[in-house]
C-alpha cells in the first residue's frame, strides 16, 4: 500500500517538475513582436533551453510569425512558402530541440526594413552559453518578462519537498 502511494507521488513529481523548470519568454517583453525593435539585444544574456516557451504577442493581422530553417534565409528575410507560419496574435513556441532557431515576420517588408526578426540558440539540458562581457556599470538592463530560473528552481525544489513530506505522512 505504501509503495503504491510512493509510486503515485513520484509519478506526479516527475510529470510536473520539468514544466515547473521551463521558462516562458515574452518576446520583446512589453513591446511585443513589432517592427523597429532590437530583438537580438533583447535576447542577449538570456539562456533558452529545451522545454522553454517563446510567446510572440502582436495585434492579429498586423504581423505574423514565420519559423525559418536556415541562417541564410533568416539574414536575407526569405519568406519560404514551406515555412511554418502563425498569425494568432499570441503565438506560443515550445522549444523542443537544441540548436539555432530563427523567426521573422513575413508581412510586407517588416523583416527587411523593420528588422522584425529573432535568432536564438536553444541549449540542451546541462549545456551552458560561453560567458559574455559584462555590461558597463552605467547601464542597467531592463526587467524581462521571462519567468526567472531561480523561482522555477525554487518551486521545483518545493514540489520535491512536498512529495517527500507526503511520503513521510503515509
N, C-alpha and C positions, 0 to 999 in steps of 0.2 A: 504494500500500500504506500509506504513512504517512498519507495523507489519510483513508483509511477508518478507521484506528486513532484519529485525531484526532476524527473524527465520532462514533465509538462512545464515546469518553471524554466528549465534550461532551454527548451524549445522556444518559449516566449522571449527570453532574453536574447537568444541567437537570432530571432526574427527581427526584433526591434533595435538592437544596438547598432547595426550598420546604418539604418535610416537616421538614427539619432546623431551619428557621427558625420553624416553628409552635411554639406554647406549649401545653402541657397544663395546664389549671387544674382542680385537685380542689376542687370547690365546698364551701366550709366547712372546707377543709383537713382536719385530723384529726377534726374534729367530724362532717363529712359533711353529708348532706341530712337535716335533722331539724327539729323544732319548737323554738320559743323560742331562735332564733339570729338575729343581725342580719346577714342576707346583704348588705344594702346597704352596711353598714360593711365587710364582708369584701371587697366589690367595689371599694371606694373606693381610688383610686390605681392600680388595675390597668388596663392597656390591652389590651382584647380586640380581636383583628384577624381578618380573614377568613383561614381556614385553621387558626386555633387550635381547641382542643378543650376542652369542658367535660365533666368527669366527675362525675356525681352518685352518691355511694356512700351506701347506706342498707340496713337489713335488708329483704330481699324480703318483701312482704306488709304491712309496716308503713307504707310510704309509696308514692307513685308520682310521676311527673313529667309534668306537662301543659304543652305549649307553647301559650301564649296569643298571639293575634294582634293585640290592641289594648290600649292603656293603660287604658281604662275597665274592661274585663273584668278586667284584672290588678288594678287598685285595689280592685274590688268582689269579687274572688275568684270570678268567674263561671266555672263549670265547663261549658264548651261541649261538647255531645256531638260536635262536629266537631273538637275539639282533638286534636292528636296526643299520645297518652299512652304512656308507657313504664313498665314495672314490674319490670325485671330485678334491681334492687338495685345495679346498677353500669351506669348508663345513660351513654352517651357521645354527645355532640352536637358535630358538627363545624360550626363557624360558617362558613357558606358564602356569606353575603352581608352587606354593611354595613347598619347601621341599628339601631333599638331591638329588643330581644328580651326577652320576658317568660316566666317559668317559675313555676309554682305546684305545690303538692301538692294533688291532688284528693281525698285521703282525708279523710273526715269534715269536721271544722272546722279542719284543720291550717293552712290558709291564713288563714282569718278570725281564729281565736283564737290559733293558734301562730305566726303571721307567717312561715309557711314559703313564702316567695316570693322571687324574684330578678329584678331588672330590670337589663339591661346595655345599653351602646351598643357595637356592633361597628364598628370603624374599617376603612376601606378602606386598601389599601397606600399608604403615604406620608402618610396623614392623621394628625393628632395631636389629642389632647384639649387643651382650654384649660387653663392652669395652675390648680391648686387651692392654697388656702392651706396653708402648711406646718404640720404638727402641732406642738404645744407641745414644747419641748425635754425636758420631764419624761416624755413618753410615748414608748415605743419600740414601733413596730408589730410584731406577732407575725410570725414567719417564715411564709412562704407555701409551700404545696405546689406552686406553679407552677414550671415549669422556667424559669429565668432567660433573658431575651432575650440577655444578654451571652454566656452559654455557647452558646446557639444560634447566635449570630453567629460566635463563635469556631469552632465545628465546621463551619459553612458555609464560612468562610474556609479552614479546613484542607482541606475537600473540594476546593475550587478549587485550592489549592496542590498537593495530591496529583495532581490531574488534569494540571496543568502539568508536574510532575515526571515523570509518566508519559509525557507528550508528548516531553519532552527525552530520555528514555531510549530512545525509538524510533529 
